[in-house]
Structures are given as C-alpha cells and as structure tokens.
Amino acid sequence: MVTSNGKHVLIDSGDEHDGEKVVSYLQEKGVEHLDLVIATHPHHDHIGSMDMILNSFDVDALYMPTVSYHTSYYKRLINSIERYGIVVHEAKAGVKVKLARNITIEFVAPAKKRYKILNDYSSVIRVHHNKNTFLLMADAGVVTERELLKRVDDKPVDLIKVAHHGANTGTTNELLKRTDPKYAIISVGRKNKYGYPSKEVLSRLKKHDIQIYRTDQLGTIITKSDGKTLKFITEFTQS
C-alpha cells in the first residue's frame, strides 16, 4: 500500500520462496523504506519470506498477533526482528494507526488471546480512505467472522479481500450481507492443489452481486483509491 503522503505499508510477504520476487517488485516501485509492516499470522504462505523483507528494507514498525509457531521461517522472522531492533506492536482488535489525514488502518481482529485454529489469530484490517473502506480478511474463518459481526458497525465496505484464498472456511452470507462490498479480491495461485477459490464462496459472492477480481486469472491486481471511487489495474487487463 502506498499512501498519498508517500508512506509504504506491506501486509504479509508471501511464501518462503517468494522473497526475491516480492523484494524485486517493491524495489521496482521505488520502495526503499517501509513505514509499516503487518504479519497477519505465522503460516508459511503469509510470513515465509518476511525475514528477507526485514533484511532488505528499513522498517519503522511491525504489527503481528501474539502467537508463535514452531517453524524455521517463524524463527527466521524473530531473528531478523531482534537483529535489526524492529519495534513490534501487537495486532489486535481496537488498534488504530493513522497514516495520513484521511487514511487510517484499524485492526478489527483478533479479539481474543486464545484460539483453537491458527488462522483465527489472523489480523483482520479495515482501511479507511476518506469515503472508501477496505476489509482485508487474511485467513480468518467463521469463528472470527462471528466475533466481527458482534462488534463491527453496519457501515458497508467498498472492497473485501476474501479470506483464506477463497477457501470455504469463511466468507459467509452473514458477513457479506453485513459488509455489503461492491468488489472482492481473491489472492490465489493458479491450479493450486486445494482447488481454491471454492465453488461455495464464489457462489455466495455472486449471490450478493459482488464483482470478483482473482489473481489466478488477472495476475497482479492494483487498486487505486481517490477517497471516493476505486479503479482496478491488473496485470492482464485494465478496468
């Protein structure tokens, strides 16, 4: 994310073999410094290359949930945090970060300290840019959605980043009805072994008349917000 006042925010890093690609992409965009990095939760496809990100850029602040994971890539992340003395903040419901006069990041999950499933520790984020609102679901499941429905207001969002790559572990009719998004982005690999996005999730999105953008079909998807309207630029098509 690049804000109007020149701040750079990175949410997750991709898998453990994606580091060079992510670093190269950011450098090609002229990024030399990251004001804010968010590690949504410690699964490998979200933080597998986070150590390479921290090794490649100066980072002002890192937000992540307080849950550890006994894997080599999680240990590498912690080692990089300690090596560079990066300030770590807890990503939890109620935390807000003001990036510009009219741009705010609001963490709306996780709300509890303990969950049975690692995905439910996911940092769910609402980004407010003037009149535009984005809801970024990470890998949050039904448990998190039920908590959100009890706490969040009824204001609609413009765009939802669909949880868990479109798996049928969330993105319920109840959430879609409450948030009423116009657009949905699904970050998912082509011909992935899990069959994501699921037919059930796609059906629910279509039922709610939500326009869908998928990375497996469109490649890189860039969303531009002027605070009132959204524009989508994709790797293969433009709209």
The 8 nearest C-alpha neighbors of each residue, nearest first, counted from 0:
[[1, 8, 7, 9, 2, 6, 10, 222],
 [0, 2, 7, 6, 5, 8, 3, 4],
 [3, 1, 6, 5, 4, 0, 7, 99],
 [2, 4, 5, 1, 6, 99, 102, 225],
 [5, 3, 2, 6, 99, 1, 98, 100],
 [4, 6, 2, 3, 1, 7, 99, 34],
 [5, 7, 2, 1, 4, 34, 8, 98],
 [8, 6, 1, 33, 34, 0, 5, 2],
 [7, 9, 35, 0, 36, 33, 34, 1],
 [10, 8, 36, 0, 37, 11, 35, 7],
 [9, 11, 37, 36, 38, 8, 12, 39],
 [12, 10, 38, 45, 46, 37, 13, 9],
 [13, 11, 49, 46, 48, 45, 47, 14],
 [12, 14, 45, 44, 17, 46, 47, 11],
 [13, 15, 44, 47, 17, 16, 43, 48],
 [47, 16, 14, 48, 17, 43, 18, 13],
 [15, 17, 14, 18, 48, 47, 19, 13],
 [18, 16, 14, 20, 15, 13, 19, 21],
 [17, 19, 48, 21, 20, 16, 51, 22],
 [18, 20, 22, 21, 17, 23, 16, 51],
 [19, 21, 23, 17, 18, 22, 24, 16],
 [20, 22, 24, 18, 23, 19, 17, 25],
 [23, 21, 19, 25, 24, 20, 18, 26],
 [22, 24, 26, 20, 21, 25, 19, 27],
 [25, 23, 21, 27, 22, 26, 20, 28],
 [26, 24, 28, 22, 30, 27, 23, 21],
 [25, 27, 29, 30, 23, 28, 24, 22],
 [26, 28, 24, 29, 25, 23, 30, 22],
 [29, 27, 25, 26, 30, 24, 23, 31],
 [30, 28, 26, 27, 31, 25, 24, 32],
 [31, 29, 26, 25, 28, 32, 27, 33],
 [32, 30, 56, 29, 26, 33, 57, 25],
 [31, 33, 57, 56, 30, 58, 34, 7],
 [34, 32, 58, 7, 35, 8, 57, 59],
 [35, 33, 59, 7, 58, 8, 6, 60],
 [34, 36, 8, 60, 33, 61, 59, 9],
 [37, 35, 61, 9, 8, 10, 62, 60],
 [36, 38, 10, 62, 61, 39, 63, 11],
 [39, 37, 11, 63, 40, 10, 46, 62],
 [38, 40, 122, 121, 37, 63, 11, 137],
 [39, 41, 121, 38, 42, 120, 64, 122],
 [42, 40, 46, 68, 43, 73, 45, 39],
 [43, 41, 45, 44, 40, 46, 47, 117],
 [42, 44, 47, 46, 45, 14, 41, 15],
 [45, 43, 14, 13, 42, 47, 46, 15],
 [44, 46, 13, 11, 43, 42, 12, 47],
 [47, 45, 49, 12, 43, 48, 11, 41],
 [15, 48, 46, 43, 14, 72, 44, 49],
 [49, 47, 15, 18, 51, 12, 50, 46],
 [48, 50, 46, 52, 12, 51, 47, 76],
 [49, 51, 76, 53, 52, 48, 79, 75],
 [52, 50, 54, 49, 48, 53, 18, 55],
 [53, 51, 49, 55, 50, 54, 56, 22],
 [52, 54, 50, 51, 55, 56, 49, 79],
 [53, 55, 51, 52, 56, 50, 79, 57],
 [56, 54, 52, 53, 51, 57, 22, 31],
 [57, 55, 32, 53, 54, 58, 31, 52],
 [56, 58, 32, 33, 59, 53, 55, 31],
 [59, 57, 33, 60, 34, 56, 32, 35],
 [60, 58, 34, 35, 33, 57, 85, 86],
 [61, 59, 35, 86, 58, 87, 36, 85],
 [60, 62, 36, 87, 37, 35, 88, 86],
 [61, 63, 88, 37, 90, 89, 87, 38],
 [62, 64, 90, 38, 89, 39, 37, 65],
 [65, 63, 90, 89, 66, 40, 91, 120],
 [66, 64, 89, 63, 67, 90, 112, 120],
 [65, 67, 64, 68, 120, 41, 40, 117],
 [68, 66, 65, 69, 41, 73, 64, 40],
 [67, 69, 70, 73, 41, 66, 42, 74],
 [70, 68, 67, 73, 71, 74, 72, 41],
 [71, 69, 73, 72, 68, 74, 43, 75],
 [70, 72, 74, 73, 75, 69, 76, 47],
 [71, 73, 75, 74, 47, 70, 76, 43],
 [72, 74, 76, 70, 75, 71, 68, 77],
 [75, 73, 71, 77, 76, 72, 78, 70],
 [76, 74, 72, 78, 73, 77, 50, 71],
 [75, 77, 50, 73, 79, 74, 78, 49],
 [76, 78, 80, 74, 79, 75, 81, 73],
 [79, 77, 75, 81, 76, 80, 82, 74],
 [80, 78, 82, 76, 81, 77, 50, 83],
 [81, 79, 77, 85, 78, 82, 83, 84],
 [80, 82, 84, 78, 79, 83, 77, 85],
 [83, 81, 79, 80, 84, 78, 85, 77],
 [84, 82, 85, 81, 80, 79, 53, 54],
 [83, 85, 81, 82, 80, 86, 79, 87],
 [86, 84, 80, 83, 87, 60, 81, 58],
 [85, 87, 60, 61, 84, 88, 59, 80],
 [88, 86, 61, 62, 60, 85, 89, 63],
 [89, 87, 62, 61, 90, 63, 86, 60],
 [90, 88, 64, 63, 62, 91, 65, 87],
 [89, 91, 64, 63, 62, 122, 88, 106],
 [92, 90, 109, 108, 106, 89, 110, 94],
 [91, 93, 107, 108, 106, 110, 109, 94],
 [92, 94, 106, 107, 91, 95, 105, 108],
 [95, 93, 106, 92, 105, 91, 96, 90],
 [96, 94, 105, 104, 106, 93, 97, 103],
 [95, 97, 104, 103, 98, 105, 94, 106],
 [98, 96, 103, 99, 102, 104, 95, 100],
 [97, 99, 102, 103, 96, 100, 6, 104],
 [100, 98, 102, 101, 97, 4, 103, 2],
 [99, 101, 102, 98, 97, 103, 129, 4],
 [100, 102, 129, 99, 128, 103, 127, 98],
 [103, 101, 128, 99, 98, 127, 100, 97],
 [104, 102, 97, 127, 98, 96, 126, 105],
 [103, 105, 126, 96, 95, 125, 97, 127],
 [104, 106, 95, 125, 124, 94, 107, 126],
 [105, 107, 124, 92, 94, 108, 123, 93],
 [106, 108, 92, 123, 124, 93, 105, 109],
 [109, 107, 92, 123, 110, 122, 91, 106],
 [108, 110, 91, 120, 92, 111, 122, 121],
 [109, 111, 108, 92, 91, 112, 107, 146],
 [112, 110, 113, 109, 114, 91, 108, 120],
 [111, 113, 114, 110, 65, 109, 120, 66],
 [114, 112, 111, 115, 120, 66, 116, 119],
 [113, 115, 116, 119, 120, 117, 112, 111],
 [114, 116, 117, 113, 119, 118, 120, 142],
 [117, 115, 118, 114, 119, 120, 140, 113],
 [118, 116, 119, 120, 115, 114, 40, 121],
 [119, 117, 138, 120, 139, 121, 116, 140],
 [118, 120, 139, 121, 117, 116, 143, 140],
 [119, 121, 118, 109, 117, 40, 122, 64],
 [122, 120, 40, 119, 39, 118, 139, 137],
 [121, 123, 39, 108, 109, 90, 124, 120],
 [124, 122, 136, 108, 107, 135, 106, 121],
 [123, 125, 106, 135, 105, 107, 134, 122],
 [126, 124, 134, 105, 133, 104, 135, 106],
 [125, 127, 104, 133, 132, 103, 105, 124],
 [126, 128, 132, 103, 102, 131, 129, 125],
 [129, 127, 102, 131, 226, 101, 130, 132],
 [128, 130, 226, 101, 131, 127, 102, 227],
 [131, 129, 226, 227, 128, 132, 127, 228],
 [132, 130, 128, 226, 129, 227, 127, 157],
 [131, 133, 127, 156, 157, 126, 128, 130],
 [134, 132, 158, 126, 125, 156, 159, 157],
 [133, 135, 125, 159, 124, 160, 136, 158],
 [136, 134, 160, 124, 123, 159, 137, 125],
 [135, 137, 162, 123, 139, 160, 161, 138],
 [136, 138, 162, 139, 121, 135, 123, 163],
 [139, 137, 163, 162, 118, 121, 136, 140],
 [140, 138, 119, 118, 121, 137, 162, 136],
 [141, 139, 169, 168, 142, 143, 119, 144],
 [140, 142, 169, 144, 143, 145, 168, 139],
 [143, 141, 145, 144, 140, 146, 119, 139],
 [142, 144, 146, 145, 141, 140, 119, 139],
 [143, 145, 141, 147, 146, 142, 148, 140],
 [146, 144, 148, 142, 147, 143, 141, 149],
 [145, 147, 143, 149, 144, 148, 150, 142],
 [148, 146, 144, 150, 149, 145, 151, 143],
 [147, 149, 145, 146, 150, 151, 144, 174],
 [150, 148, 146, 147, 151, 145, 152, 144],
 [151, 149, 147, 148, 146, 152, 107, 145],
 [152, 150, 147, 148, 149, 153, 107, 154],
 [153, 151, 154, 150, 148, 177, 155, 149],
 [152, 154, 177, 155, 151, 178, 148, 179],
 [153, 155, 152, 156, 178, 177, 151, 179],
 [156, 154, 178, 179, 153, 180, 157, 177],
 [157, 155, 132, 180, 178, 158, 133, 179],
 [156, 158, 180, 181, 132, 133, 131, 182],
 [159, 157, 182, 133, 180, 183, 156, 181],
 [158, 160, 134, 183, 161, 133, 135, 180],
 [161, 159, 135, 184, 183, 136, 185, 134],
 [160, 162, 185, 159, 165, 136, 184, 183],
 [163, 161, 138, 136, 137, 164, 139, 165],
 [162, 164, 138, 165, 166, 137, 139, 161],
 [165, 163, 187, 186, 162, 166, 185, 196],
 [164, 166, 196, 163, 195, 197, 162, 161],
 [167, 165, 168, 163, 197, 196, 164, 195],
 [166, 168, 169, 197, 200, 199, 165, 170],
 [169, 167, 140, 166, 141, 170, 163, 139],
 [168, 170, 140, 141, 171, 167, 162, 139],
 [171, 169, 174, 200, 162, 172, 161, 175],
 [170, 172, 173, 174, 169, 175, 141, 203],
 [171, 173, 175, 174, 176, 203, 170, 207],
 [174, 172, 176, 171, 175, 177, 148, 170],
 [175, 173, 177, 171, 176, 172, 178, 170],
 [176, 174, 172, 178, 179, 177, 173, 171],
 [175, 177, 173, 179, 174, 178, 172, 207],
 [178, 176, 174, 175, 179, 153, 173, 155],
 [177, 179, 155, 175, 156, 176, 180, 174],
 [178, 180, 155, 176, 175, 177, 156, 181],
 [181, 179, 157, 156, 158, 182, 178, 159],
 [180, 182, 209, 157, 158, 210, 179, 183],
 [183, 181, 158, 210, 209, 180, 211, 157],
 [184, 182, 211, 159, 158, 160, 210, 212],
 [183, 185, 212, 160, 213, 211, 161, 186],
 [184, 186, 213, 161, 164, 187, 160, 165],
 [187, 185, 164, 214, 213, 184, 188, 215],
 [186, 188, 164, 215, 214, 185, 189, 195],
 [189, 187, 215, 191, 190, 214, 186, 195],
 [188, 190, 215, 191, 187, 216, 214, 195],
 [191, 189, 188, 192, 194, 215, 195, 193],
 [192, 190, 189, 193, 188, 194, 195, 187],
 [191, 193, 194, 190, 195, 189, 188, 196],
 [194, 192, 195, 191, 196, 166, 190, 197],
 [193, 195, 192, 191, 196, 197, 190, 166],
 [196, 194, 197, 193, 165, 166, 164, 191],
 [195, 197, 165, 166, 164, 194, 198, 200],
 [196, 198, 195, 199, 200, 166, 165, 167],
 [197, 199, 201, 200, 202, 196, 195, 167],
 [198, 200, 202, 197, 201, 203, 167, 196],
 [201, 199, 203, 202, 197, 198, 167, 204],
 [200, 202, 198, 204, 203, 199, 205, 197],
 [201, 203, 199, 205, 200, 204, 198, 206],
 [204, 202, 206, 200, 205, 201, 199, 207],
 [205, 203, 201, 207, 206, 209, 202, 200],
 [204, 206, 208, 202, 207, 203, 209, 201],
 [205, 207, 203, 204, 208, 202, 209, 201],
 [206, 208, 204, 205, 209, 203, 175, 176],
 [209, 207, 205, 206, 204, 210, 181, 203],
 [210, 208, 181, 182, 204, 207, 205, 211],
 [209, 211, 182, 183, 181, 208, 212, 205],
 [212, 210, 183, 182, 184, 209, 213, 185],
 [211, 213, 184, 183, 185, 214, 210, 217],
 [214, 212, 185, 216, 215, 184, 217, 186],
 [213, 215, 218, 217, 216, 186, 187, 219],
 [216, 214, 189, 188, 213, 187, 218, 217],
 [215, 217, 214, 213, 218, 189, 212, 235],
 [218, 216, 214, 235, 233, 234, 213, 215],
 [219, 217, 214, 234, 215, 216, 220, 233],
 [218, 220, 234, 233, 214, 217, 221, 235],
 [219, 221, 233, 232, 218, 234, 222, 214],
 [222, 220, 232, 231, 233, 223, 219, 230],
 [223, 221, 231, 230, 232, 220, 224, 229],
 [222, 224, 230, 229, 231, 221, 225, 232],
 [223, 225, 229, 226, 228, 222, 230, 227],
 [224, 226, 227, 228, 223, 229, 128, 131],
 [225, 227, 129, 128, 131, 130, 224, 228],
 [226, 228, 130, 225, 131, 224, 129, 229],
 [229, 227, 224, 225, 226, 230, 131, 223],
 [230, 228, 224, 223, 222, 231, 225, 227],
 [229, 231, 223, 222, 224, 232, 228, 238],
 [232, 230, 222, 238, 221, 223, 233, 237],
 [231, 233, 237, 221, 220, 238, 222, 230],
 [234, 232, 220, 236, 235, 237, 219, 217],
 [233, 235, 218, 219, 217, 236, 220, 232],
 [234, 236, 217, 233, 218, 237, 219, 216],
 [237, 235, 233, 234, 238, 217, 232, 218],
 [236, 238, 232, 233, 231, 235, 234, 230],
 [237, 231, 232, 236, 230, 233, 229, 235]]
